[in-house]
Amino acid sequence: MSFSRRNFLTLLGASAVGTTMLSPLKSHYRRVAAGVPTLAQDRFGALLPDPDGIFDLPEGFQYKVLAYSGGNLSDGGKVPLAPDGMAAFPIADGKTALICNHEVGLGQTPGAIAAADYHYDELATGGTTTLVINKQRELEQHYISLAGTIRNCAGGTTPWGTWVSCEEDISTPKLNSSLRQKHGYNFEVSPEALTVPVPLKAMGRFNHEAIAVDPATGFVYQTEDRNDSCIYRFRPNKCQHLSEGGTLEALAIAGQPTRDTTKAFPQNQPFSVEWIPLDNIDPEDDTLRYEAQAKGAAIFKRGEGMIYGQGKIYWTCTSGGDRNQGQIFSYEPATNQLSLFLEAVRGSVFQYPDNLTMAPFGDLIVCEDGVQPQCLYGVTPTGNCYKFGRNALNDSELAGVCFSPDGRTMFVNIQRPGLTLAIWGQWQRS
C-alpha cells in the first residue's frame, strides 16, 4: 500500500457480503430476530485498519491506487471527476481494459473532453475513461473513451463484449440553453478505443442508472434512479445491435397493477411478472415512468446497480424497504418470477446498496452509498452478509465494483475525490 493518504492529498493539491433450507431473505431475518450476528466474517476475516488511511481490507489482501481525478491521462488531458460504474474486459496480450464512468455534471471540471467528431454534446463533460492494465496490475494507458454526455452513473456489460454507459440526467436544450442535444440516454462503448457517441434512443429516455443483459435472449434490463422508479426491459430488433431499435417494456407484477414494492413486500414469495409495452419512449419531459405506471408497472425506490449472474437479474433499490435502507431484488427470466432477495432490517450490516457485481466465487459484492463508514458488502447465496472493505479516507460512496477477466483482481472507486483501486489477495479462502 505504497500510495499513502498524505501522498494522495499532496498529488490532489498539486493537480488542483444459513441454511440452504431457507430463502436468503428469510434466513437473514431469522438471524437478525434471534440476535445472531449477520456478519459472515469467517468468509475472509475481520477488516484491518489501513496504515495509509485509504481502504481497510481483511488480512491477506492489498490494494494499489491506479488513478485519481485530476491526474494525467495518456491523451494529454486530466482524469475526470467522480468515477462511478465500471467493468473489466480482456484485451490483447493478457491485458485488461477497465472502462470507468464519470458522473460529471454540467459545469464540473475536469471532465471528459474529446475531438468534436467524438463529442456528443460540446458543452457536456461526462463520459467514460478506459484504463489499460497489464498482468502486473500496472497502468499502461488511460484515455477518454466516451465524451459529451452528462452524469454517466452506472451501466453494464454485454455478452458481446461492450460496455453500456448510462446517463443519469434528462437535461434538454429547452431546459438548459447551453446544451445542443437531449440527454437521458444509453451509449455503447468499445473496450478498444475512443467511441463515436450514438444515443440508444429506443432504450428509452429517463434517469438511467444501470443495465444487465440476459445472454440467453439478448434482452436488456434497466434500472431508473428515482424514488418512484420502474424496471425496464429492452428487446432489440437484432441481437448485439442495440442501435437498430427494438421494443421497450416495463415490469408489472401479475394481478397487482402499479404495485409499490418499497414497503411491506413479502419476504419469501415469488411473483409472476408481466412486461408492458411502452409507447412514448423518447418523451420531451421526464415522464416515461408515469406512462409505465399508468399502465400498471410496479414502483421501485431508487433502482440502482444491476447485474446478471447464475441465471438471474439482480438489482438494488438503495432506499427501498420498510426502513428505507435498501433492498436487493432478483428476477429469473427463465421462470418469469420476481423475488425480494434481501432487505436491510434493524440489526443487519447490509444497508444502502448501490453498484454491485457477481464475484467469481458466487457472492454478490455490493457498494454502499449511505452514511459513514462506507463499505463493500459481500452477500452469500444464502443471504449471509459480511464486510469486505471499508473506505477509510472519507465519507464518499463506493462505486464501480467489478472483477478482472481472470477473477484475480477486484476494482472499485472511491467516488470523491476520485480514486480507482485494484484489490487482490487470498480469494481462495472463500
CORGICOR-V462168 format. One record per pair of residues at least 6 apart in sequence whose C-alpha atoms are under 7 Angstrom apart, sorted by the first residue. I is the first residue (numbers start at 1). J is the second residue. Records with the same first field share a line. If there is no record, write none. Layout:
I = J, J
This chain:
1 = 62, 63, 64
3 = 64, 65
4 = 52
5 = 52, 53, 54
12 = 70
15 = 70, 71
16 = 70
17 = 364, 365, 377, 378, 379, 380, 384, 385, 386, 387, 388
18 = 27, 382, 384
19 = 27, 382
20 = 382
23 = 268, 382
24 = 341, 342, 381, 382, 383
25 = 267, 268, 341, 342, 383
26 = 267, 268
27 = 383
28 = 383, 384
31 = 37, 38
32 = 38, 347, 348
38 = 348, 349, 384, 385
39 = 384, 385, 386
40 = 384, 385, 386
41 = 386
43 = 430
44 = 58, 429, 430
45 = 58, 59
46 = 58
47 = 56, 57, 58, 389
48 = 56, 57, 58, 59
49 = 56
50 = 56
53 = 392, 393
54 = 391, 392, 393
55 = 389, 390, 391, 392, 393
56 = 389, 390, 391, 392
57 = 388, 389, 390
58 = 388
60 = 425, 426
61 = 423, 424, 425, 426
62 = 423, 424, 425
63 = 421, 422, 423, 424
64 = 421, 422, 423
65 = 419, 420, 421, 422
66 = 139, 420, 421, 422
67 = 419, 420
68 = 79, 418, 419, 420
69 = 79, 80, 81, 417, 418, 419
70 = 78, 79, 80, 110
71 = 78, 79
72 = 78, 79
73 = 79, 142, 143
74 = 141, 142, 143
75 = 143
78 = 110
79 = 110
80 = 102, 109, 110, 111, 112
81 = 102, 104, 109, 110, 111, 418
82 = 102, 103, 104, 415, 416, 418
83 = 100, 101, 102, 103, 413, 415, 418
84 = 100, 101, 102, 103, 153, 154, 399, 400, 413, 415
85 = 100, 101, 153, 154, 155, 399, 400
86 = 98, 99, 100, 101, 400, 401, 402
87 = 98, 99, 100, 157, 402
88 = 96, 97, 98, 99, 402, 403, 404, 405
89 = 96, 97, 98, 191, 405
90 = 96, 97, 405
91 = 97
94 = 135
95 = 132, 133, 134, 135
96 = 132, 133, 134, 404
97 = 130, 131, 132, 133, 191
98 = 130, 131, 132
99 = 128, 129, 130, 131, 191
100 = 128, 129, 130
101 = 127, 128, 129, 152, 153, 154, 165
102 = 126, 127, 128, 151, 152, 153
103 = 126, 151, 152, 153
104 = 111, 125, 126, 150, 151, 152
105 = 126, 150, 151
106 = 124, 125, 150
111 = 125, 126
112 = 125, 126, 127, 128, 144, 147, 148
113 = 125, 147
114 = 147
118 = 147, 195, 196, 197
119 = 147, 148, 197
120 = 147, 148, 149, 197
121 = 148, 149, 179, 180, 181
122 = 148
123 = 148, 178, 179
124 = 148, 149, 150
125 = 147, 148, 149, 150
126 = 147, 148, 149, 150, 151, 152
127 = 146, 147, 148, 149, 150, 152
128 = 144, 145, 146, 147
129 = 142, 143, 144, 145, 146
130 = 142, 143, 144, 145
131 = 139, 141, 142, 143
132 = 139, 140, 141, 142
133 = 139, 140
134 = 140
144 = 194
145 = 193, 194, 195
146 = 189, 194, 195, 197
150 = 167, 169
151 = 167, 168, 169
152 = 165, 166, 167, 168
153 = 166, 167, 168, 209
154 = 165, 166, 209, 210
155 = 164, 165, 166, 209, 210, 211
156 = 163, 164, 165, 210, 211, 212
157 = 163, 164, 212
158 = 213
159 = 215
160 = 240
162 = 188, 189, 190, 191
163 = 188, 189, 190
164 = 186, 187, 188, 189
165 = 186, 187, 188
166 = 185, 186, 187, 208, 209, 210
167 = 184, 185, 186, 207, 208
168 = 184, 207, 208, 209
169 = 183, 184, 207
170 = 183, 184, 206, 207, 286
171 = 182, 183
172 = 179, 181, 182, 183
173 = 179, 180, 181, 182
184 = 205, 206, 207, 208
185 = 199, 200, 201, 204, 205
186 = 199, 200
187 = 197, 198, 199, 200
189 = 195
200 = 242, 243
201 = 282
202 = 245, 246, 281
203 = 234, 248
204 = 248, 281, 282
205 = 281, 282, 283
206 = 286, 288
207 = 224, 225
208 = 223, 224, 225
209 = 223, 224, 225, 304
210 = 222, 223, 304, 305, 306
211 = 220, 221, 222, 223, 306
212 = 220, 221, 222, 306, 307, 308
213 = 219, 220, 221, 308
214 = 220, 308
218 = 239
219 = 233, 234, 235, 236
220 = 233, 234, 235
221 = 232, 233, 234
222 = 231, 232, 233
223 = 230, 231, 232, 303, 304
224 = 230, 231, 302, 303, 304
225 = 302, 303, 304
226 = 301, 302
227 = 301, 302
228 = 299, 300, 301
229 = 289, 299, 300, 301, 302, 303
230 = 250, 289, 297, 298, 299, 300
231 = 250, 251
232 = 248, 249, 250, 251
233 = 248, 249, 250
234 = 246, 247, 248, 249
235 = 246, 247, 248
236 = 242, 245, 246, 247
237 = 244, 245, 246
238 = 244
248 = 277, 278
249 = 275, 276, 277, 278
250 = 275, 276, 277, 292, 297
251 = 273, 274, 275, 276, 297, 298
252 = 258, 273, 274, 275, 276, 296, 297, 298
253 = 259, 271, 272, 273, 274, 298
254 = 272, 273, 274
257 = 296, 297, 298
258 = 293, 296, 297, 298, 299
259 = 298, 299
260 = 298, 299, 300
261 = 299, 300
262 = 300, 301, 320, 321
263 = 321, 322
264 = 322
267 = 340
269 = 339
270 = 337, 338, 339
271 = 337, 338, 339
272 = 336, 337, 338
273 = 336, 337, 338
278 = 292
281 = 288
300 = 317
301 = 317, 319, 320
302 = 317, 318, 319
303 = 315, 316, 317, 318
304 = 315, 316, 317, 318, 354, 355
305 = 315, 316, 354, 355, 356
306 = 314, 315, 316, 356
307 = 313, 314, 315, 356, 357
308 = 314
309 = 358
311 = 332
312 = 330, 331, 332, 333
313 = 330, 331, 332
314 = 328, 329, 330, 331
315 = 328, 329, 330
316 = 327, 328, 329, 353, 354
317 = 326, 327, 328, 353
318 = 325, 326, 327, 352, 353, 354
319 = 325, 326, 352
320 = 326, 327
321 = 327, 343
323 = 345
325 = 344, 351, 352
326 = 343, 344, 351, 352, 353
327 = 342, 343, 344
328 = 340, 341, 342, 343
329 = 339, 340, 341, 342
330 = 338, 339, 340, 341
331 = 337, 338, 339
332 = 338
342 = 383
344 = 350, 351
350 = 377, 385
351 = 368
352 = 368, 369, 370
353 = 366, 367, 368, 369
354 = 366, 367, 368, 369
355 = 366, 367, 399, 400, 401
356 = 364, 365, 366, 367, 401
357 = 364, 365, 366, 401, 402
358 = 364, 365
359 = 365
360 = 407
361 = 430
363 = 378, 379, 380, 381
364 = 378, 379, 380
365 = 376, 377, 378, 379
366 = 376, 377, 378
367 = 375, 376, 377, 398, 399, 401
368 = 374, 375, 376, 397, 398
369 = 397, 398
372 = 395
373 = 390, 391, 395
374 = 390, 391, 395, 396, 397, 398
375 = 387, 389, 390, 391
376 = 387, 388, 389, 390
377 = 385, 386, 387, 388
378 = 385, 386, 387, 388
379 = 385, 386
396 = 414, 415, 416
397 = 414, 415
398 = 412, 413, 414, 415
399 = 412, 413, 414, 415
400 = 412, 413
401 = 410, 411, 412
402 = 410, 411, 412
403 = 409, 410, 411
404 = 410
408 = 424
409 = 422, 423, 424
410 = 422, 423, 424
411 = 421, 422, 423
412 = 420, 421, 422
413 = 419, 420, 421
414 = 420
